[in-house]
Amino acid sequence: MDISRKLGILVFFGVPAIVGGGIVYALFGNSYPAVFIYEFLLLLTAGVFVSK
């Protein structure tokens, strides 16, 4: 996999990180730990796709 494809995957996961982080923050009663867990899981998923 070339570098441009890896960067594209990271950008693809960046949008849900920003938008989804706000949604998770609002749904879980203004809870930052819930947002950190969501971001961590998203980061792990992106890492799996980039490492292939």
C-alpha positions as a LaTeX table, in Angstrom:
\begin{tabular}{lrrr}
\hline
Residue & $x$ (\AA) & $y$ (\AA) & $z$ (\AA) \\
\hline
Met1 & 0.00 & 0.00 & 0.00 \\
Asp2 & 1.48 & 3.35 & $-1.00$ \\
Ile3 & 1.78 & 6.38 & 1.26 \\
Ser4 & $-1.03$ & 8.35 & $-0.39$ \\
Arg5 & $-3.49$ & 5.53 & 0.26 \\
Lys6 & $-2.41$ & 5.32 & 3.91 \\
Leu7 & $-2.89$ & 9.06 & 4.34 \\
Gly8 & $-6.31$ & 8.81 & 2.69 \\
Ile9 & $-7.35$ & 6.14 & 5.18 \\
Leu10 & $-6.22$ & 8.34 & 8.08 \\
Val11 & $-8.22$ & 11.28 & 6.71 \\
Phe12 & $-11.21$ & 8.98 & 6.25 \\
Phe13 & $-11.01$ & 8.08 & 9.96 \\
Gly14 & $-10.33$ & 11.69 & 10.98 \\
Val15 & $-13.81$ & 12.91 & 10.12 \\
Pro16 & $-15.60$ & 10.38 & 12.38 \\
Ala17 & $-13.11$ & 11.24 & 15.12 \\
Ile18 & $-14.15$ & 14.89 & 15.09 \\
Val19 & $-17.86$ & 14.53 & 14.46 \\
Gly20 & $-18.31$ & 11.28 & 16.38 \\
Gly21 & $-16.37$ & 12.63 & 19.35 \\
Gly22 & $-18.90$ & 15.43 & 19.72 \\
Ile23 & $-21.81$ & 13.04 & 19.37 \\
Val24 & $-20.38$ & 10.64 & 21.97 \\
Tyr25 & $-19.70$ & 13.57 & 24.31 \\
Ala26 & $-23.31$ & 14.70 & 24.06 \\
Leu27 & $-24.87$ & 11.23 & 24.31 \\
Phe28 & $-22.93$ & 10.16 & 27.39 \\
Gly29 & $-23.76$ & 13.24 & 29.45 \\
Asn30 & $-20.68$ & 15.38 & 28.81 \\
Ser31 & $-18.29$ & 12.56 & 29.65 \\
Tyr32 & $-14.71$ & 12.87 & 28.46 \\
Pro33 & $-13.74$ & 9.27 & 29.37 \\
Ala34 & $-16.38$ & 8.00 & 26.94 \\
Val35 & $-14.88$ & 10.21 & 24.21 \\
Phe36 & $-11.36$ & 8.92 & 24.97 \\
Ile37 & $-12.57$ & 5.33 & 24.70 \\
Tyr38 & $-14.31$ & 6.07 & 21.40 \\
Glu39 & $-11.22$ & 7.83 & 20.01 \\
Phe40 & $-8.96$ & 4.98 & 21.15 \\
Leu41 & $-11.12$ & 2.35 & 19.45 \\
Leu42 & $-11.21$ & 4.45 & 16.29 \\
Leu43 & $-7.42$ & 4.83 & 16.41 \\
Leu44 & $-6.97$ & 1.06 & 16.78 \\
Thr45 & $-9.25$ & 0.44 & 13.81 \\
Ala46 & $-7.38$ & 2.97 & 11.67 \\
Gly47 & $-4.08$ & 1.41 & 12.71 \\
Val48 & $-5.26$ & $-2.00$ & 11.58 \\
Phe49 & $-6.21$ & $-0.64$ & 8.15 \\
Val50 & $-2.98$ & 1.33 & 7.73 \\
Ser51 & $-0.74$ & $-1.56$ & 8.82 \\
Lys52 & $-2.05$ & $-3.84$ & 6.06 \\
\hline
\end{tabular}
